[in-house]
Amino acid sequence: MAYENVMNRFMLFSGLNASEAAQWEQLVRDAAEQLKGRLRSESDEDDIRFETAASALACCKYKMAQAISSKVESFSAGDVSVKLTEGAADNAWEFYRRCLEDCGELFSDNEFVFMTTREG
């Protein structure tokens, strides 16, 4: 996997420029490593779908961190106005979930458990 590709997609998804995104580089690397650990042995980590999913996970974590740390809902100073979008973290999570759906065959499913019961 090329971290540069993951970082570039993270910037695209998050709307950050290179200097703003630089402070989130470790989060991007951690997200990529987290997903890399779920890859099936026959999957290719250079698959563009993997890089996209890793970028989406990083963006999701970034949006959640922003939502947690932001206590101000809106701010105005002269002609400049900033307002946090409600549900940005939720939207990022939904985007990540959809990216995973697109490349589900690349990953092992550790969340599904098949159980049986016995009578008697």
N, CA, C and O atoms as CSV, one atom per row, in Angstrom:
chain,resi,resn,atom,element,x,y,z
A,1,MET,N,N,0.844,-1.173,0.000
A,1,MET,CA,C,0.000,0.000,0.000
A,1,MET,C,C,0.890,1.237,0.000
A,1,MET,O,O,1.915,1.294,0.680
A,2,ALA,N,N,0.478,2.195,-0.761
A,2,ALA,CA,C,1.211,3.459,-0.811
A,2,ALA,C,C,0.524,4.455,0.135
A,2,ALA,O,O,-0.588,4.912,-0.131
A,3,TYR,N,N,1.206,4.785,1.245
A,3,TYR,CA,C,0.632,5.726,2.200
A,3,TYR,C,C,0.339,7.073,1.540
A,3,TYR,O,O,-0.599,7.774,1.921
A,4,GLU,N,N,1.150,7.420,0.554
A,4,GLU,CA,C,0.931,8.688,-0.149
A,4,GLU,C,C,-0.450,8.707,-0.813
A,4,GLU,O,O,-1.144,9.723,-0.777
A,5,ASN,N,N,-0.845,7.587,-1.415
A,5,ASN,CA,C,-2.172,7.505,-2.033
A,5,ASN,C,C,-3.280,7.614,-0.991
A,5,ASN,O,O,-4.287,8.289,-1.209
A,6,VAL,N,N,-3.083,6.944,0.141
A,6,VAL,CA,C,-4.065,6.998,1.221
A,6,VAL,C,C,-4.168,8.430,1.745
A,6,VAL,O,O,-5.266,8.934,1.982
A,7,MET,N,N,-3.026,9.076,1.921
A,7,MET,CA,C,-3.012,10.458,2.431
A,7,MET,C,C,-3.679,11.410,1.439
A,7,MET,O,O,-4.433,12.296,1.841
A,8,ASN,N,N,-3.404,11.231,0.149
A,8,ASN,CA,C,-4.025,12.099,-0.857
A,8,ASN,C,C,-5.551,11.960,-0.859
A,8,ASN,O,O,-6.271,12.952,-0.971
A,9,ARG,N,N,-6.033,10.727,-0.735
A,9,ARG,CA,C,-7.480,10.522,-0.684
A,9,ARG,C,C,-8.059,11.091,0.609
A,9,ARG,O,O,-9.154,11.655,0.608
A,10,PHE,N,N,-7.326,10.943,1.710
A,10,PHE,CA,C,-7.765,11.531,2.978
A,10,PHE,C,C,-7.945,13.036,2.825
A,10,PHE,O,O,-8.935,13.591,3.300
A,11,MET,N,N,-7.007,13.695,2.174
A,11,MET,CA,C,-7.116,15.145,1.961
A,11,MET,C,C,-8.343,15.465,1.114
A,11,MET,O,O,-9.060,16.427,1.392
A,12,LEU,N,N,-8.583,14.670,0.095
A,12,LEU,CA,C,-9.750,14.875,-0.758
A,12,LEU,C,C,-11.036,14.711,0.042
A,12,LEU,O,O,-11.930,15.553,-0.050
A,13,PHE,N,N,-11.142,13.641,0.824
A,13,PHE,CA,C,-12.358,13.363,1.582
A,13,PHE,C,C,-12.583,14.363,2.716
A,13,PHE,O,O,-13.721,14.744,2.992
A,14,SER,N,N,-11.504,14.787,3.370
A,14,SER,CA,C,-11.630,15.669,4.530
A,14,SER,C,C,-11.698,17.145,4.155
A,14,SER,O,O,-12.160,17.969,4.944
A,15,GLY,N,N,-11.236,17.481,2.945
A,15,GLY,CA,C,-11.212,18.880,2.536
A,15,GLY,C,C,-10.021,19.649,3.070
A,15,GLY,O,O,-9.984,20.876,2.980
A,16,LEU,N,N,-9.049,18.943,3.624
A,16,LEU,CA,C,-7.854,19.594,4.164
A,16,LEU,C,C,-6.798,19.752,3.080
A,16,LEU,O,O,-6.711,18.946,2.153
A,17,ASN,N,N,-5.991,20.812,3.213
A,17,ASN,CA,C,-4.854,20.935,2.309
A,17,ASN,C,C,-3.671,20.180,2.910
A,17,ASN,O,O,-3.773,19.653,4.018
A,18,ALA,N,N,-2.561,20.124,2.197
A,18,ALA,CA,C,-1.421,19.316,2.625
A,18,ALA,C,C,-0.881,19.739,3.987
A,18,ALA,O,O,-0.563,18.884,4.813
A,19,SER,N,N,-0.775,21.029,4.233
A,19,SER,CA,C,-0.229,21.467,5.522
A,19,SER,C,C,-1.198,21.175,6.666
A,19,SER,O,O,-0.762,20.833,7.765
A,20,GLU,N,N,-2.497,21.303,6.429
A,20,GLU,CA,C,-3.485,20.976,7.468
A,20,GLU,C,C,-3.520,19.471,7.732
A,20,GLU,O,O,-3.630,19.037,8.878
A,21,ALA,N,N,-3.425,18.688,6.671
A,21,ALA,CA,C,-3.496,17.231,6.805
A,21,ALA,C,C,-2.243,16.645,7.449
A,21,ALA,O,O,-2.289,15.552,8.013
A,22,ALA,N,N,-1.136,17.358,7.369
A,22,ALA,CA,C,0.127,16.833,7.905
A,22,ALA,C,C,0.015,16.486,9.385
A,22,ALA,O,O,0.617,15.510,9.834
A,23,GLN,N,N,-0.738,17.260,10.144
A,23,GLN,CA,C,-0.872,16.976,11.578
A,23,GLN,C,C,-1.705,15.727,11.857
A,23,GLN,O,O,-1.722,15.227,12.981
A,24,TRP,N,N,-2.392,15.228,10.840
A,24,TRP,CA,C,-3.225,14.030,10.973
A,24,TRP,C,C,-2.580,12.801,10.327
A,24,TRP,O,O,-3.230,11.766,10.182
A,25,GLU,N,N,-1.313,12.910,9.942
A,25,GLU,CA,C,-0.643,11.819,9.238
A,25,GLU,C,C,-0.623,10.529,10.056
A,25,GLU,O,O,-0.823,9.449,9.498
A,26,GLN,N,N,-0.389,10.618,11.358
A,26,GLN,CA,C,-0.353,9.405,12.175
A,26,GLN,C,C,-1.725,8.745,12.232
A,26,GLN,O,O,-1.817,7.517,12.223
A,27,LEU,N,N,-2.779,9.528,12.290
A,27,LEU,CA,C,-4.127,8.981,12.278
A,27,LEU,C,C,-4.380,8.226,10.967
A,27,LEU,O,O,-4.988,7.155,10.971
A,28,VAL,N,N,-3.914,8.785,9.857
A,28,VAL,CA,C,-4.077,8.151,8.547
A,28,VAL,C,C,-3.298,6.838,8.502
A,28,VAL,O,O,-3.813,5.823,8.032
A,29,ARG,N,N,-2.071,6.858,8.985
A,29,ARG,CA,C,-1.264,5.630,9.007
A,29,ARG,C,C,-1.909,4.565,9.906
A,29,ARG,O,O,-1.955,3.388,9.548
A,30,ASP,N,N,-2.402,4.986,11.065
A,30,ASP,CA,C,-3.043,4.041,11.986
A,30,ASP,C,C,-4.287,3.411,11.358
A,30,ASP,O,O,-4.518,2.211,11.503
A,31,ALA,N,N,-5.084,4.218,10.664
A,31,ALA,CA,C,-6.283,3.692,10.005
A,31,ALA,C,C,-5.909,2.680,8.934
A,31,ALA,O,O,-6.552,1.637,8.809
A,32,ALA,N,N,-4.875,2.981,8.161
A,32,ALA,CA,C,-4.425,2.067,7.117
A,32,ALA,C,C,-3.916,0.759,7.721
A,32,ALA,O,O,-4.208,-0.320,7.203
A,33,GLU,N,N,-3.168,0.849,8.799
A,33,GLU,CA,C,-2.656,-0.357,9.461
A,33,GLU,C,C,-3.788,-1.160,10.089
A,33,GLU,O,O,-3.757,-2.391,10.081
A,34,GLN,N,N,-4.782,-0.475,10.630
A,34,GLN,CA,C,-5.936,-1.157,11.213
A,34,GLN,C,C,-6.636,-2.010,10.155
A,34,GLN,O,O,-6.942,-3.178,10.394
A,35,LEU,N,N,-6.886,-1.423,8.993
A,35,LEU,CA,C,-7.539,-2.177,7.922
A,35,LEU,C,C,-6.614,-3.227,7.320
A,35,LEU,O,O,-7.064,-4.303,6.926
A,36,LYS,N,N,-5.350,-2.923,7.250
A,36,LYS,CA,C,-4.383,-3.882,6.703
A,36,LYS,C,C,-4.408,-5.174,7.515
A,36,LYS,O,O,-4.249,-6.265,6.967
A,37,GLY,N,N,-4.606,-5.042,8.804
A,37,GLY,CA,C,-4.679,-6.210,9.678
A,37,GLY,C,C,-5.901,-7.080,9.418
A,37,GLY,O,O,-5.932,-8.241,9.825
A,38,ARG,N,N,-6.897,-6.534,8.752
A,38,ARG,CA,C,-8.119,-7.290,8.444
A,38,ARG,C,C,-8.109,-7.889,7.042
A,38,ARG,O,O,-9.026,-8.623,6.675
A,39,LEU,N,N,-7.064,-7.578,6.246
A,39,LEU,CA,C,-7.002,-8.110,4.882
A,39,LEU,C,C,-6.865,-9.623,4.884
A,39,LEU,O,O,-6.150,-10.190,5.710
A,40,ARG,N,N,-7.542,-10.261,3.969
A,40,ARG,CA,C,-7.351,-11.695,3.762
A,40,ARG,C,C,-5.962,-11.909,3.182
A,40,ARG,O,O,-5.410,-11.019,2.536
A,41,SER,N,N,-5.401,-13.080,3.411
A,41,SER,CA,C,-4.037,-13.349,2.950
A,41,SER,C,C,-3.905,-13.245,1.437
A,41,SER,O,O,-2.841,-12.879,0.937
A,42,GLU,N,N,-4.961,-13.560,0.702
A,42,GLU,CA,C,-4.898,-13.499,-0.760
A,42,GLU,C,C,-5.217,-12.097,-1.313
A,42,GLU,O,O,-5.130,-11.883,-2.522
A,43,SER,N,N,-5.580,-11.159,-0.457
A,43,SER,CA,C,-5.922,-9.806,-0.910
A,43,SER,C,C,-4.672,-8.969,-1.139
A,43,SER,O,O,-3.635,-9.188,-0.512
A,44,ASP,N,N,-4.790,-8.020,-2.036
A,44,ASP,CA,C,-3.675,-7.141,-2.394
A,44,ASP,C,C,-3.848,-5.795,-1.711
A,44,ASP,O,O,-4.831,-5.092,-1.946
A,45,GLU,N,N,-2.901,-5.443,-0.876
A,45,GLU,CA,C,-3.003,-4.160,-0.169
A,45,GLU,C,C,-2.798,-2.962,-1.098
A,45,GLU,O,O,-3.053,-1.826,-0.697
A,46,ASP,N,N,-2.348,-3.193,-2.314
A,46,ASP,CA,C,-2.204,-2.113,-3.289
A,46,ASP,C,C,-3.481,-1.899,-4.098
A,46,ASP,O,O,-3.521,-1.040,-4.979
A,47,ASP,N,N,-4.519,-2.673,-3.804
A,47,ASP,CA,C,-5.812,-2.501,-4.456
A,47,ASP,C,C,-6.349,-1.107,-4.124
A,47,ASP,O,O,-6.380,-0.706,-2.960
A,48,ILE,N,N,-6.764,-0.383,-5.146
A,48,ILE,CA,C,-7.252,0.983,-4.945
A,48,ILE,C,C,-8.446,1.016,-3.994
A,48,ILE,O,O,-8.648,2.003,-3.286
A,49,ARG,N,N,-9.234,-0.052,-3.974
A,49,ARG,CA,C,-10.390,-0.097,-3.064
A,49,ARG,C,C,-9.934,-0.140,-1.616
A,49,ARG,O,O,-10.573,0.447,-0.743
A,50,PHE,N,N,-8.823,-0.840,-1.355
A,50,PHE,CA,C,-8.280,-0.861,0.003
A,50,PHE,C,C,-7.804,0.532,0.407
A,50,PHE,O,O,-8.101,1.002,1.506
A,51,GLU,N,N,-7.071,1.183,-0.480
A,51,GLU,CA,C,-6.572,2.527,-0.180
A,51,GLU,C,C,-7.721,3.506,0.051
A,51,GLU,O,O,-7.637,4.376,0.917
A,52,THR,N,N,-8.790,3.360,-0.723
A,52,THR,CA,C,-9.955,4.223,-0.553
A,52,THR,C,C,-10.629,3.966,0.784
A,52,THR,O,O,-10.997,4.908,1.486
A,53,ALA,N,N,-10.792,2.695,1.141
A,53,ALA,CA,C,-11.410,2.355,2.430
A,53,ALA,C,C,-10.560,2.855,3.598
A,53,ALA,O,O,-11.096,3.350,4.589
A,54,ALA,N,N,-9.240,2.728,3.483
A,54,ALA,CA,C,-8.348,3.213,4.541
A,54,ALA,C,C,-8.451,4.731,4.680
A,54,ALA,O,O,-8.438,5.258,5.792
A,55,SER,N,N,-8.550,5.422,3.563
A,55,SER,CA,C,-8.704,6.880,3.583
A,55,SER,C,C,-10.039,7.273,4.196
A,55,SER,O,O,-10.118,8.236,4.959
A,56,ALA,N,N,-11.086,6.529,3.863
A,56,ALA,CA,C,-12.413,6.813,4.410
A,56,ALA,C,C,-12.434,6.573,5.916
A,56,ALA,O,O,-13.049,7.342,6.655
A,57,LEU,N,N,-11.767,5.508,6.381
A,57,LEU,CA,C,-11.688,5.259,7.820
A,57,LEU,C,C,-10.935,6.388,8.511
A,57,LEU,O,O,-11.354,6.855,9.570
A,58,ALA,N,N,-9.833,6.830,7.925
A,58,ALA,CA,C,-9.070,7.943,8.497
A,58,ALA,C,C,-9.924,9.206,8.554
A,58,ALA,O,O,-9.888,9.938,9.544
A,59,CYS,N,N,-10.684,9.459,7.504
A,59,CYS,CA,C,-11.549,10.638,7.480
A,59,CYS,C,C,-12.633,10.534,8.548
A,59,CYS,O,O,-12.969,11.520,9.204
A,60,CYS,N,N,-13.171,9.344,8.713
A,60,CYS,CA,C,-14.185,9.114,9.741
A,60,CYS,C,C,-13.617,9.416,11.128
A,60,CYS,O,O,-14.254,10.094,11.933
A,61,LYS,N,N,-12.432,8.914,11.393
A,61,LYS,CA,C,-11.792,9.163,12.688
A,61,LYS,C,C,-11.473,10.644,12.870
A,61,LYS,O,O,-11.608,11.186,13.967
A,62,TYR,N,N,-11.049,11.291,11.789
A,62,TYR,CA,C,-10.775,12.727,11.827
A,62,TYR,C,C,-12.061,13.503,12.166
A,62,TYR,O,O,-12.049,14.378,13.031
A,63,LYS,N,N,-13.161,13.178,11.484
A,63,LYS,CA,C,-14.437,13.876,11.718
A,63,LYS,C,C,-14.931,13.636,13.141
A,63,LYS,O,O,-15.477,14.543,13.769
A,64,MET,N,N,-14.743,12.415,13.655
A,64,MET,CA,C,-15.149,12.140,15.030
A,64,MET,C,C,-14.305,12.946,16.009
A,64,MET,O,O,-14.825,13.483,16.987
A,65,ALA,N,N,-13.007,13.031,15.747
A,65,ALA,CA,C,-12.127,13.826,16.615
A,65,ALA,C,C,-12.531,15.295,16.581
A,65,ALA,O,O,-12.526,15.970,17.611
A,66,GLN,N,N,-12.881,15.785,15.400
A,66,GLN,CA,C,-13.325,17.174,15.276
A,66,GLN,C,C,-14.633,17.399,16.032
A,66,GLN,O,O,-14.797,18.422,16.697
A,67,ALA,N,N,-15.553,16.460,15.932
A,67,ALA,CA,C,-16.840,16.592,16.608
A,67,ALA,C,C,-16.671,16.583,18.124
A,67,ALA,O,O,-17.351,17.321,18.838
A,68,ILE,N,N,-15.770,15.753,18.601
A,68,ILE,CA,C,-15.537,15.655,20.042
A,68,ILE,C,C,-14.877,16.917,20.580
A,68,ILE,O,O,-15.236,17.405,21.652
A,69,SER,N,N,-13.909,17.446,19.832
A,69,SER,CA,C,-13.141,18.590,20.327
A,69,SER,C,C,-13.812,19.933,20.075
A,69,SER,O,O,-13.395,20.944,20.641
A,70,SER,N,N,-14.837,19.960,19.240
A,70,SER,CA,C,-15.497,21.229,18.918
A,70,SER,C,C,-16.664,21.482,19.863
A,70,SER,O,O,-17.617,20.706,19.929
A,71,LYS,N,N,-16.563,22.568,20.577
A,71,LYS,CA,C,-17.644,22.937,21.482
A,71,LYS,C,C,-18.451,24.106,20.920
A,71,LYS,O,O,-19.552,24.393,21.391
A,72,VAL,N,N,-17.903,24.770,19.924
A,72,VAL,CA,C,-18.553,25.916,19.319
A,72,VAL,C,C,-19.314,25.447,18.083
A,72,VAL,O,O,-18.742,24.768,17.230
A,73,GLU,N,N,-20.595,25.801,17.973
A,73,GLU,CA,C,-21.372,25.393,16.814
A,73,GLU,C,C,-21.234,26.371,15.657
A,73,GLU,O,O,-21.298,25.971,14.495
A,74,SER,N,N,-21.047,27.644,15.966
A,74,SER,CA,C,-20.848,28.608,14.897
A,74,SER,C,C,-19.993,29.759,15.417
A,74,SER,O,O,-19.919,30.014,16.619
A,75,PHE,N,N,-19.354,30.444,14.479
A,75,PHE,CA,C,-18.451,31.529,14.824
A,75,PHE,C,C,-18.451,32.519,13.684
A,75,PHE,O,O,-18.372,32.127,12.520
A,76,SER,N,N,-18.539,33.799,14.001
A,76,SER,CA,C,-18.488,34.841,12.981
A,76,SER,C,C,-17.506,35.911,13.408
A,76,SER,O,O,-17.435,36.286,14.578
A,77,ALA,N,N,-16.741,36.400,12.425
A,77,ALA,CA,C,-15.828,37.508,12.656
A,77,ALA,C,C,-15.792,38.332,11.375
A,77,ALA,O,O,-15.092,37.986,10.423
A,78,GLY,N,N,-16.534,39.398,11.359
A,78,GLY,CA,C,-16.603,40.212,10.153
A,78,GLY,C,C,-17.275,39.457,9.026
A,78,GLY,O,O,-18.415,39.011,9.154
A,79,ASP,N,N,-16.557,39.314,7.915
A,79,ASP,CA,C,-17.102,38.607,6.753
A,79,ASP,C,C,-16.900,37.095,6.819
A,79,ASP,O,O,-17.401,36.363,5.965
A,80,VAL,N,N,-16.172,36.629,7.827
A,80,VAL,CA,C,-15.878,35.202,7.929
A,80,VAL,C,C,-16.870,34.551,8.887
A,80,VAL,O,O,-17.068,35.018,10.009
A,81,SER,N,N,-17.480,33.478,8.433
A,81,SER,CA,C,-18.429,32.743,9.254
A,81,SER,C,C,-18.137,31.255,9.140
A,81,SER,O,O,-17.971,30.724,8.042
A,82,VAL,N,N,-18.078,30.588,10.291
A,82,VAL,CA,C,-17.818,29.156,10.328
A,82,VAL,C,C,-18.948,28.497,11.098
A,82,VAL,O,O,-19.301,28.938,12.192
A,83,LYS,N,N,-19.508,27.455,10.538
A,83,LYS,CA,C,-20.544,26.698,11.223
A,83,LYS,C,C,-20.262,25.219,11.025
A,83,LYS,O,O,-20.047,24.765,9.901
A,84,LEU,N,N,-20.265,24.473,12.113
A,84,LEU,CA,C,-20.041,23.042,12.025
A,84,LEU,C,C,-21.271,22.375,11.423
A,84,LEU,O,O,-22.405,22.702,11.772
A,85,THR,N,N,-21.032,21.455,10.533
A,85,THR,CA,C,-22.112,20.709,9.913
A,85,THR,C,C,-22.586,19.630,10.872
A,85,THR,O,O,-21.801,18.802,11.335
A,86,GLU,N,N,-23.878,19.652,11.164
A,86,GLU,CA,C,-24.425,18.611,12.020
A,86,GLU,C,C,-24.301,17.271,11.332
A,86,GLU,O,O,-24.568,17.144,10.137
A,87,GLY,N,N,-23.902,16.293,12.079
A,87,GLY,CA,C,-23.833,14.948,11.538
A,87,GLY,C,C,-22.633,14.678,10.666
A,87,GLY,O,O,-22.624,13.675,9.952
A,88,ALA,N,N,-21.624,15.517,10.687
A,88,ALA,CA,C,-20.440,15.295,9.844
A,88,ALA,C,C,-19.793,13.959,10.174
A,88,ALA,O,O,-19.385,13.231,9.269
A,89,ALA,N,N,-19.692,13.628,11.451
A,89,ALA,CA,C,-19.102,12.344,11.837
A,89,ALA,C,C,-19.987,11.192,11.380
A,89,ALA,O,O,-19.487,10.163,10.926
A,90,ASP,N,N,-21.305,11.365,11.498
A,90,ASP,CA,C,-22.229,10.327,11.037
A,90,ASP,C,C,-22.120,10.131,9.531
A,90,ASP,O,O,-22.127,8.999,9.047
A,91,ASN,N,N,-22.022,11.219,8.797
A,91,ASN,CA,C,-21.882,11.126,7.346
A,91,ASN,C,C,-20.576,10.440,6.962
A,91,ASN,O,O,-20.542,9.634,6.033
A,92,ALA,N,N,-19.507,10.761,7.677
A,92,ALA,CA,C,-18.214,10.138,7.408
A,92,ALA,C,C,-18.272,8.642,7.706
A,92,ALA,O,O,-17.717,7.834,6.961
A,93,TRP,N,N,-18.943,8.278,8.792
A,93,TRP,CA,C,-19.077,6.866,9.138
A,93,TRP,C,C,-19.855,6.121,8.056
A,93,TRP,O,O,-19.475,5.011,7.683
A,94,GLU,N,N,-20.938,6.712,7.547
A,94,GLU,CA,C,-21.739,6.099,6.480
A,94,GLU,C,C,-20.904,5.946,5.210
A,94,GLU,O,O,-20.992,4.925,4.528
A,95,PHE,N,N,-20.098,6.952,4.893
A,95,PHE,CA,C,-19.218,6.888,3.725
A,95,PHE,C,C,-18.223,5.736,3.869
A,95,PHE,O,O,-18.001,4.978,2.924
A,96,TYR,N,N,-17.632,5.611,5.043
A,96,TYR,CA,C,-16.688,4.521,5.311
A,96,TYR,C,C,-17.384,3.167,5.151
A,96,TYR,O,O,-16.838,2.255,4.530
A,97,ARG,N,N,-18.577,3.041,5.706
A,97,ARG,CA,C,-19.322,1.788,5.620
A,97,ARG,C,C,-19.580,1.406,4.163
A,97,ARG,O,O,-19.470,0.238,3.789
A,98,ARG,N,N,-19.923,2.400,3.348
A,98,ARG,CA,C,-20.166,2.131,1.934
A,98,ARG,C,C,-18.870,1.751,1.192
A,98,ARG,O,O,-18.900,0.911,0.293
A,99,CYS,N,N,-17.762,2.351,1.560
A,99,CYS,CA,C,-16.478,1.968,0.966
A,99,CYS,C,C,-16.154,0.517,1.308
A,99,CYS,O,O,-15.649,-0.226,0.466
A,100,LEU,N,N,-16.443,0.118,2.535
A,100,LEU,CA,C,-16.197,-1.270,2.919
A,100,LEU,C,C,-17.089,-2.228,2.136
A,100,LEU,O,O,-16.657,-3.321,1.769
A,101,GLU,N,N,-18.323,-1.824,1.880
A,101,GLU,CA,C,-19.220,-2.671,1.083
A,101,GLU,C,C,-18.641,-2.899,-0.310
A,101,GLU,O,O,-18.780,-3.984,-0.875
A,102,ASP,N,N,-17.996,-1.880,-0.858
A,102,ASP,CA,C,-17.430,-1.980,-2.204
A,102,ASP,C,C,-16.239,-2.923,-2.291
A,102,ASP,O,O,-15.909,-3.418,-3.369
A,103,CYS,N,N,-15.599,-3.171,-1.160
A,103,CYS,CA,C,-14.405,-4.023,-1.207
A,103,CYS,C,C,-14.442,-5.111,-0.139
A,103,CYS,O,O,-13.399,-5.561,0.335
A,104,GLY,N,N,-15.629,-5.524,0.229
A,104,GLY,CA,C,-15.794,-6.505,1.293
A,104,GLY,C,C,-15.025,-7.791,1.098
A,104,GLY,O,O,-14.572,-8.394,2.071
A,105,GLU,N,N,-14.869,-8.226,-0.158
A,105,GLU,CA,C,-14.170,-9.494,-0.406
A,105,GLU,C,C,-12.681,-9.429,-0.077
A,105,GLU,O,O,-12.016,-10.465,-0.031
A,106,LEU,N,N,-12.145,-8.223,0.152
A,106,LEU,CA,C,-10.730,-8.098,0.500
A,106,LEU,C,C,-10.453,-8.432,1.964
A,106,LEU,O,O,-9.322,-8.744,2.336
A,107,PHE,N,N,-11.505,-8.361,2.794
A,107,PHE,CA,C,-11.311,-8.434,4.235
A,107,PHE,C,C,-11.879,-9.703,4.855
A,107,PHE,O,O,-12.836,-10.293,4.353
A,108,SER,N,N,-11.265,-10.102,5.953
A,108,SER,CA,C,-11.815,-11.156,6.786
A,108,SER,C,C,-12.934,-10.540,7.610
A,108,SER,O,O,-12.843,-9.382,8.020
A,109,ASP,N,N,-13.970,-11.297,7.850
A,109,ASP,CA,C,-15.091,-10.791,8.647
A,109,ASP,C,C,-14.951,-11.315,10.064
A,109,ASP,O,O,-15.266,-12.470,10.349
A,110,ASN,N,N,-14.476,-10.455,10.943
A,110,ASN,CA,C,-14.284,-10.845,12.342
A,110,ASN,C,C,-15.479,-10.485,13.215
A,110,ASN,O,O,-15.472,-10.752,14.417
A,111,GLU,N,N,-16.494,-9.886,12.625
A,111,GLU,CA,C,-17.630,-9.434,13.415
A,111,GLU,C,C,-18.814,-10.391,13.356
A,111,GLU,O,O,-19.738,-10.263,14.159
A,112,PHE,N,N,-18.812,-11.337,12.439
A,112,PHE,CA,C,-19.920,-12.262,12.293
A,112,PHE,C,C,-19.602,-13.553,13.041
A,112,PHE,O,O,-18.511,-14.106,12.898
A,113,VAL,N,N,-20.526,-14.016,13.812
A,113,VAL,CA,C,-20.354,-15.270,14.538
A,113,VAL,C,C,-21.571,-16.142,14.251
A,113,VAL,O,O,-22.709,-15.698,14.407
A,114,PHE,N,N,-21.330,-17.379,13.834
A,114,PHE,CA,C,-22.396,-18.330,13.576
A,114,PHE,C,C,-22.465,-19.252,14.778
A,114,PHE,O,O,-21.481,-19.908,15.121
A,115,MET,N,N,-23.607,-19.303,15.411
A,115,MET,CA,C,-23.750,-20.124,16.599
A,115,MET,C,C,-24.922,-21.088,16.430
A,115,MET,O,O,-25.876,-20.798,15.708
A,116,THR,N,N,-24.843,-22.206,17.084
A,116,THR,CA,C,-25.962,-23.164,17.070
A,116,THR,C,C,-26.402,-23.385,18.506
A,116,THR,O,O,-25.668,-23.105,19.454
A,117,THR,N,N,-27.594,-23.886,18.639
A,117,THR,CA,C,-28.095,-24.236,19.960
A,117,THR,C,C,-28.527,-25.691,19.943
A,117,THR,O,O,-28.892,-26.233,18.900
A,118,ARG,N,N,-28.482,-26.297,21.078
A,118,ARG,CA,C,-28.922,-27.680,21.226
A,118,ARG,C,C,-30.110,-27.730,22.160
A,118,ARG,O,O,-30.177,-27.019,23.163
A,119,GLU,N,N,-31.037,-28.586,21.805
A,119,GLU,CA,C,-32.163,-28.805,22.723
A,119,GLU,C,C,-31.797,-29.895,23.696
A,119,GLU,O,O,-31.048,-30.822,23.388
A,120,GLY,N,N,-32.336,-29.754,24.848
A,120,GLY,CA,C,-32.260,-30.883,25.688
A,120,GLY,C,C,-31.458,-30.905,26.848
A,120,GLY,O,O,-31.421,-31.912,27.555
